[in-house]
Amino acid sequence: MAYITDTTHSFGATVLATLNAAVNGFVTFFADISVASSRMNFIEELQAMDDATLFAKHGITRGEIVAYVFHDKMAF
């Protein structure tokens, strides 16, 4: 037995899908900016510490700050 499925999309559905994709893109863009800003603030906070405090609180050296802040984004 054969079944026929109508797969034509209406113009309204196409426009709605396009607008949805655009809105999702803008939301993702601004969310990424927000995360980057908070990470930058954290980097500045860590750079303001002296070496002894940095190592005592976080167990890292000054050269490891960026890797420490972006550890979830970096592939090793």
Backbone as CSV, one residue per row, in Angstrom:
resi,resn,N_x,N_y,N_z,CA_x,CA_y,CA_z,C_x,C_y,C_z
1,MET,0.850,-1.160,0.000,0.000,0.000,0.000,0.904,1.234,0.000
2,ALA,0.583,2.211,-0.751,1.386,3.427,-0.871,0.666,4.578,-0.187
3,TYR,1.472,5.411,0.423,0.935,6.606,1.069,1.556,7.829,0.417
4,ILE,0.790,8.854,0.301,1.282,10.106,-0.258,1.294,11.138,0.866
5,THR,2.437,11.769,1.023,2.571,12.808,2.039,2.826,14.126,1.337
6,ASP,2.055,15.104,1.659,2.239,16.433,1.069,3.361,17.137,1.820
7,THR,4.459,17.424,1.137,5.601,18.049,1.788,5.818,19.494,1.348
8,THR,4.839,20.072,0.706,4.991,21.463,0.305,4.850,22.351,1.529
9,HIS,5.667,23.361,1.576,5.630,24.279,2.706,4.967,25.577,2.276
10,SER,4.203,26.108,3.152,3.549,27.366,2.825,4.542,28.516,2.961
11,PHE,4.248,29.603,2.319,5.099,30.789,2.392,5.205,31.284,3.830
12,GLY,4.115,31.261,4.553,4.110,31.712,5.951,5.028,30.877,6.818
13,ALA,5.029,29.571,6.606,5.892,28.692,7.397,7.361,28.958,7.087
14,THR,7.648,29.240,5.829,9.026,29.533,5.435,9.500,30.845,6.050
15,VAL,8.646,31.855,6.026,8.988,33.147,6.617,9.164,32.993,8.125
16,LEU,8.275,32.257,8.757,8.368,32.042,10.204,9.657,31.309,10.566
17,ALA,10.026,30.303,9.801,11.264,29.564,10.067,12.482,30.468,9.900
18,THR,12.446,31.350,8.887,13.554,32.274,8.662,13.671,33.269,9.805
19,LEU,12.557,33.824,10.238,12.567,34.765,11.365,13.033,34.083,12.645
20,ASN,12.590,32.855,12.840,13.004,32.096,14.024,14.513,31.884,14.025
21,ALA,15.074,31.537,12.877,16.521,31.341,12.773,17.267,32.648,13.035
22,ALA,16.743,33.761,12.530,17.388,35.060,12.746,17.358,35.452,14.224
23,VAL,16.230,35.258,14.867,16.109,35.594,16.298,17.051,34.722,17.118
24,ASN,17.096,33.434,16.806,18.010,32.538,17.529,19.456,32.959,17.334
25,GLY,19.795,33.419,16.133,21.143,33.895,15.874,21.494,35.116,16.706
26,PHE,20.561,36.065,16.800,20.792,37.263,17.619,20.920,36.915,19.097
27,VAL,20.072,36.033,19.576,20.128,35.630,20.990,21.462,34.963,21.291
28,THR,21.893,34.069,20.425,23.173,33.397,20.613,24.332,34.393,20.592
29,PHE,24.275,35.339,19.668,25.321,36.356,19.553,25.446,37.158,20.844
30,PHE,24.328,37.656,21.365,24.386,38.467,22.583,24.716,37.634,23.818
31,ALA,24.312,36.392,23.837,24.696,35.508,24.941,26.200,35.272,24.941
32,ASP,26.766,35.081,23.745,28.221,34.895,23.640,28.974,36.140,24.087
33,ILE,28.463,37.317,23.747,29.093,38.567,24.195,29.046,38.673,25.711
34,SER,27.930,38.303,26.292,27.789,38.361,27.750,28.773,37.423,28.432
35,VAL,28.898,36.216,27.912,29.835,35.242,28.495,31.268,35.730,28.333
36,ALA,31.599,36.246,27.157,32.951,36.741,26.919,33.274,37.895,27.859
37,SER,32.308,38.754,28.107,32.518,39.887,29.006,32.780,39.413,30.432
38,SER,32.019,38.438,30.887,32.223,37.945,32.248,33.565,37.224,32.372
39,ARG,33.964,36.520,31.317,35.266,35.855,31.346,36.396,36.888,31.348
40,MET,36.218,37.955,30.597,37.232,39.005,30.573,37.370,39.640,31.951
41,ASN,36.244,39.858,32.609,36.288,40.401,33.974,37.044,39.467,34.914
42,PHE,36.826,38.160,34.754,37.515,37.184,35.591,39.012,37.184,35.303
43,ILE,39.392,37.300,34.024,40.813,37.378,33.663,41.449,38.597,34.304
44,GLU,40.780,39.736,34.234,41.318,40.961,34.845,41.444,40.810,36.352
45,GLU,40.488,40.127,36.964,40.539,39.889,38.407,41.747,39.020,38.765
46,LEU,41.986,37.974,37.985,43.121,37.098,38.242,44.447,37.816,37.982
47,GLN,44.506,38.645,36.952,45.733,39.371,36.652,46.060,40.402,37.733
48,ALA,45.070,40.878,38.429,45.297,41.859,39.485,45.909,41.218,40.741
49,MET,45.793,39.898,40.868,46.360,39.206,42.034,47.875,39.094,41.881
50,ASP,48.570,39.048,43.031,50.010,38.780,42.954,50.202,37.277,42.751
51,ASP,51.403,36.897,42.387,51.676,35.502,42.016,51.394,34.523,43.150
52,ALA,51.736,34.892,44.370,51.526,33.990,45.511,50.036,33.763,45.757
53,THR,49.255,34.815,45.710,47.811,34.690,45.922,47.176,33.900,44.790
54,LEU,47.598,34.164,43.575,47.071,33.454,42.415,47.304,31.955,42.545
55,PHE,48.504,31.578,42.958,48.810,30.157,43.118,48.084,29.568,44.321
56,ALA,47.986,30.323,45.406,47.337,29.811,46.613,45.838,29.596,46.403
57,LYS,45.181,30.525,45.733,43.723,30.430,45.558,43.315,29.512,44.407
58,HIS,44.080,29.518,43.325,43.650,28.805,42.127,44.628,27.737,41.653
59,GLY,45.822,27.713,42.216,46.807,26.709,41.847,47.371,26.889,40.444
60,ILE,47.427,28.129,39.977,47.934,28.400,38.631,48.988,29.497,38.680
61,THR,49.774,29.554,37.609,50.741,30.638,37.460,50.130,31.698,36.546
62,ARG,50.796,32.823,36.446,50.304,33.927,35.627,50.146,33.518,34.163
63,GLY,51.020,32.677,33.657,50.954,32.234,32.269,49.808,31.269,31.980
64,GLU,49.179,30.755,33.013,48.088,29.790,32.850,46.707,30.411,33.024
65,ILE,46.633,31.716,33.183,45.353,32.379,33.464,44.345,32.151,32.344
66,VAL,44.728,32.410,31.112,43.775,32.294,29.999,43.288,30.860,29.846
67,ALA,44.194,29.894,29.933,43.794,28.485,29.838,42.868,28.104,30.987
68,TYR,43.089,28.665,32.159,42.259,28.385,33.324,40.845,28.928,33.120
69,VAL,40.746,30.139,32.598,39.427,30.759,32.414,38.654,30.105,31.272
70,PHE,39.356,29.724,30.206,38.702,29.145,29.045,38.880,27.624,28.955
71,HIS,39.046,26.947,30.087,39.296,25.512,30.070,38.190,24.709,29.404
72,ASP,36.951,25.188,29.454,35.844,24.440,28.847,35.772,24.650,27.334
73,LYS,36.479,25.640,26.808,36.460,25.917,25.377,37.706,25.409,24.660
74,MET,38.729,25.057,25.406,40.007,24.675,24.806,40.082,23.159,24.650
75,ALA,40.610,22.729,23.521,40.837,21.294,23.278,42.301,21.007,23.541
76,PHE,42.566,19.998,24.329,43.940,19.668,24.683,44.416,18.510,23.877
